[in-house]
Amino acid sequence: MSADPVARRAHTVIRSLLDGTPLPAAAPCADLGPWAETVQALLVAWDQEGQAGVQRAFVALARQEPALVALLANDEHSSLRTVWTVAELYAANFPPPRFVVPDLLPAGLTILAGRPKLGKSWLALQVAAAVGSGQAVLDQMADAGGVLYLALEDTPGRLKERALKQGIPAAAAITFYTAWAPLTQQGLVDLLLAAGQGYRLIIIDTLSRSMGRADPMDAVDMTLLLSSLQRLAARHDLALLLIDHHRKPAAGVGDAIDDILGSTAKAGVVDAAWGLYKQRGEQAAVLKVTGRDLCERELAVRWDEMRCIWQVQGEAQTVERTQRQQEVLDALTMLGTATLRDIAESTGQEKGNCFRRLQALVKDGTVVRKDGHGQVMYSVVA
């Protein structure tokens, strides 16, 4: 708990008013120090207009006093328990981690990053559509609920075009904003208020655009902002997905955490990370997923040009192995009967890898091996 009991009391009173459940008159609301006038103004707003009036008054006050934003965002002042003994932990029953998309997107703060113009926003919209309409995404059934989507690099016309291409139903519970105040200023207050409206998923596209003039390379700025967003997601048990960029082009699949552009503070705060890896001009890509409550996965995905969505092909390692085996089969079909050396040269594969793939194909009966005249020859079974 916070060492400042005055701030803790003020946090409790303000949060209860914003949530529409004001504390009873007998509650200990006295001696609120520097927050007394703020609380009094909010109480007046409650008497006059109820919860909506409190929210409007809070936004107006926060614009004049940035410290009010920090007070509300700081869970150190909340009633959540933060001190435990080992025995108490063992005796407590904690619910399992909640997933908005099973095994892929947990409740909490997640960054989806990749190189520019490779399909991150399309994937984010695909996730939003699944949650907002209770459908599947990436072969997993999403937890249905409301979605708040801050599409800060899009126009309404582009959003409409993309929604139509993906076939998003008109009844999908998605609310788009194409403009939002910087999260380093008034935008965080607005987001704190919006999160209390029952959203299952909030998407911010992109993180850099949402920060205004703040420096994404500044570790202090990033830690403060992302910590506030993480606490927001935890308090409301929702998934908050930030769209970001990778720091460098990758020849293959890199590290979903280390490749995130900017301050290393980002990696230290997020609960999960998605990394989208794709070579320009190709339809195939790899989505790498890792996180505190996730088993690390690499999914082979493919861009569907007709529907403008990403389709899962399977686990990346399995798909890659199958593709390489197909290259061997294609070479043997063309060559007829060939040695390991001929096949490796035809496919461009390293001989050791090519040999292992050939043995797997022989084992499953697709390829036959013939020994004779000092050479081992392979051919496709007719």
C-alpha angles and dihedrals in degrees: 000000000000119000088224108080092182093057090044092054092046091050091052095049095045094045092050091052093048091049090052095247107103116195117255117265090253092060116114099262098139126112098030092161113199090003096058096095092046092052091046091053091050092049090053089050090051092052091049104038110001123224095341090054091049091052093050092047092048092053091050092049094046091056088061097040117038090185087071089065091053091048093054094043095048111096089189085082095049128097092247112125113249104168123074139164120218091252091051092050091051092049095048124091112221122188116242117261112282120236125202088191110023115251091353115057117032127188105270135055119329130175120210107198138173142133117300121280097011100117107277094132091047089053092047090051089048090054091047091051092051094050094041093051101029095246137131127277126186088359093303127107109240125225102253119236146111121310128207109200120190100197095183097166097047138081123223089250093055092047091052092049093050094045090052092049091052092045095236109180117244090236094058110129096237125131115195127203118188092187131039133165113259112279089227087063133020094339093077091056091050090049092049089054094044092051090063091064095082103264117166094199135023119191123193113195105211124009093201092051091049093056099065110204096344116123112249088200092060108101094202094050093046095046093050094047098043092043089055091049092048092051090047091054093046094048093053096035092233136130116251111196118195120196112217142154137257118245097230142011112268125215088206138350111326133181114301091212103039094045095060109118120246135009119017085228087084093064092048095056107040122094094211140005133208118199119194112202120188137149114231114259094023127106096208122083142161124239110202116198127190137156150137095279097028136088107234110256139180113204123194106224131179131204113243105209094191096055098024093230137117115252123203114235096181138269106341096234093052093046092047091051091050092049092051091049089052089054088056092049092048091051092049091048089055096041097042100207118010146162125247089257093053092049094047092050092047094051097035089233125142109259096240093052091043090052092053091050091049091052091051090051091048090050094053092047098248094113130035124215120215123194120199147117091024094300136097113222130189133203138169115263109250 
